[in-house]
């Protein structure tokens, strides 16, 4: 099974990627992680990427595709994977589709974790981070708001800059204009499973697994 995981800001995409990787016994490909690994290993593409990042510029699609190509050549991913963090645009989705065809991979399913904007804004503006340990919590779930449940720090909660309503609305606009067309690209071929990402972690996981089982039955 080959999954591509999409998700609006704040729907717990990273959490679900880890759970699905463990449950389905599929290796998780985080594009951020493989980019950092390529830089660490000083591969030819990693060296190019490092120079670009050092200059404060964005990694080009060609370099990112090359790093993904190198990753997919590894035996670890020959029987399946969960791809997280790519593609982010329609152009990237089309390029990835061609790459997967080269590898003979035709059973790709896009899992889209969605949510209404106002629900996402409500969830994210309710988040608080601990300035001592960095843990993030839903503020309404914390019983003692003076103490961090993880490290015990006192009066350490704060709102991160990217959890303000203005920033969240901007992130949602960017997602709608750049990433939604990539999701629609897979939807045109019936390869998208859309799940309500605002549900609890357990409910989201259960719905994803049920949807994947149904998808496999009708293939």
C-alpha positions in Angstrom: 0.0 0.0 0.0 1.2 3.5 -0.9 -0.4 6.4 0.9 0.0 10.2 0.4 -1.2 12.1 3.5 -2.7 15.5 3.1 -4.1 17.7 5.8 -5.2 21.3 6.5 -3.3 23.1 9.2 -4.3 21.8 12.7 -5.9 18.5 11.8 -3.1 16.3 13.3 -1.6 15.0 10.1 1.8 14.3 11.7 0.1 12.4 14.5 -1.9 10.2 12.1 1.2 9.6 10.0 3.0 8.0 13.0 -0.1 6.0 14.0 -0.8 4.7 10.5 2.9 3.8 10.0 2.8 1.7 13.1 -0.6 0.2 12.5 -0.2 -0.6 8.8 3.6 -1.5 9.1 4.4 1.1 6.4 7.5 3.2 6.6 6.8 6.9 7.0 8.5 9.3 4.5 8.6 12.8 5.9 9.9 15.0 3.2 11.4 17.3 5.8 13.2 14.4 7.4 14.6 13.0 4.1 15.8 16.5 3.1 17.7 16.9 6.3 19.1 13.3 5.9 20.3 14.1 2.4 22.0 17.2 3.7 23.5 15.3 6.7 24.8 12.5 4.3 26.1 15.2 1.9 24.6 13.4 -1.1 25.0 15.4 -4.4 21.4 16.6 -4.0 21.9 17.2 -0.3 24.9 19.5 -1.0 22.8 21.5 -3.5 19.9 21.7 -1.1 22.2 22.9 1.7 23.6 25.7 -0.4 20.1 26.8 -1.3 18.9 26.7 2.3 22.0 28.6 3.5 21.0 31.4 1.2 17.5 31.5 2.7 15.9 30.3 -0.5 13.3 27.6 -1.2 14.2 24.1 -2.4 13.3 23.7 -6.0 10.8 21.0 -7.1 13.5 19.4 -9.2 15.8 18.9 -6.2 13.0 17.7 -4.0 11.9 15.2 -6.6 15.5 14.0 -6.9 15.7 13.4 -3.2 12.4 11.5 -3.2 13.6 9.5 -6.2 16.8 8.5 -4.2 14.6 7.6 -1.2 12.3 5.4 -3.1 15.2 3.4 -4.5 15.9 2.1 -0.9 14.7 -1.4 -0.1 12.8 -0.1 2.9 10.2 1.4 0.7 9.8 -1.3 -1.9 6.6 -2.7 -0.4 4.9 0.5 0.5 5.1 3.8 2.3 3.3 6.8 3.8 4.4 10.0 2.2 3.9 13.1 4.3 4.7 16.7 3.3 4.7 16.4 -0.4 3.2 17.2 -2.9 2.1 20.7 -1.8 1.1 22.0 -5.3 -0.5 20.7 -8.4 2.8 20.8 -10.3 4.4 18.7 -7.6 1.5 16.2 -7.7 1.8 15.8 -11.4 5.6 15.3 -11.2 5.3 12.8 -8.4 2.7 10.9 -10.3 5.1 10.5 -13.2 7.9 9.4 -10.8 5.7 6.8 -9.2 4.8 5.5 -12.7 8.5 5.0 -13.3 8.7 2.9 -10.2 5.7 0.9 -11.3 3.6 2.1 -8.4 -0.1 2.4 -9.4 -1.9 1.8 -6.1 -1.5 5.2 -4.6 -4.2 6.5 -2.3 -4.4 10.1 -1.1 -5.7 10.4 2.5 -7.1 13.9 3.0 -7.7 15.1 6.6 -10.1 18.0 6.3 -11.9 20.4 8.5 -14.0 23.5 8.3 -11.9 26.7 8.7 -13.8 28.0 11.7 -13.4 24.7 13.5 -9.6 24.6 12.7 -9.2 28.2 13.9 -11.1 27.4 17.2 -8.8 24.4 17.7 -5.5 26.1 17.0 -6.2 29.3 18.9 -7.0 27.1 21.9 -3.5 25.6 21.8 -0.9 26.6 24.4 2.8 25.7 24.4 5.1 25.3 27.5 8.1 27.6 27.2 10.1 25.2 29.4 9.7 21.8 27.6 8.0 22.9 24.4 5.0 20.5 24.7 1.8 21.7 23.1 -1.7 21.2 24.7 -5.3 22.1 24.1 -5.7 24.7 26.8 -9.3 23.7 27.5 -8.1 20.1 28.3 -5.6 21.2 31.0 -7.0 20.8 34.5 -4.4 23.0 36.2 -3.6 25.9 33.9 -0.9 27.1 36.2 1.2 23.9 35.8 2.5 22.1 32.7 1.3 18.5 32.8 4.5 17.3 31.2 7.3 19.0 33.0 5.6 20.6 35.9 6.8 24.1 35.1 4.7 26.9 36.7 3.0 29.7 34.7 4.9 28.6 31.5 2.1 28.5 28.9 2.1 30.9 26.0 0.4 31.3 22.5 2.9 30.5 19.7 3.1 33.1 16.9 1.7 30.7 14.4 -1.3 29.9 16.6 -2.8 33.4 16.3 -6.0 33.8 14.4 -4.4 36.1 11.7 -1.6 33.6 11.0 -4.0 30.6 11.0 -6.3 32.3 8.5 -3.4 33.1 6.2 -2.1 29.5 6.4 -5.6 28.2 5.5 -5.8 30.6 2.5 -2.4 29.3 1.3 -3.5 25.7 1.7 -6.7 26.4 -0.3 -4.9 28.1 -3.1 -1.8 25.9 -3.4 -2.4 22.4 -1.9 -6.1 21.9 -2.6 -5.5 21.7 -6.4 -3.1 18.9 -5.7 -5.7 17.0 -3.7 -8.2 17.6 -6.5 -5.7 16.1 -8.9 -6.0 12.8 -7.1 -9.7 13.2 -6.6 -10.3 13.2 -10.4 -9.1 9.6 -10.5 -11.0 8.5 -7.5 -7.9 8.1 -5.4 -8.8 10.4 -2.5 -10.2 9.4 0.9 -11.4 12.4 2.8 -11.7 12.2 6.6 -13.0 14.7 9.2 -9.7 15.7 10.9 -11.5 17.6 13.7 -12.6 14.3 15.3 -10.6 12.8 18.1 -7.3 11.1 17.3 -8.8 7.7 17.8 -11.9 8.4 15.7 -9.8 9.8 12.8 -7.5 6.7 12.8 -10.6 4.4 12.9 -12.2 6.2 10.0 -9.0 6.1 7.9 -8.5 2.4 8.4 -12.2 1.6 7.7 -12.1 3.8 4.5 -8.9 2.1 3.4 -10.4 -1.4 3.9 -13.4 -0.4 1.8 -11.2 1.1 -0.9 -9.2 -2.1 -1.1 -12.4 -4.2 -1.4 -13.7 -2.2 -4.4 -10.4 -2.0 -6.3 
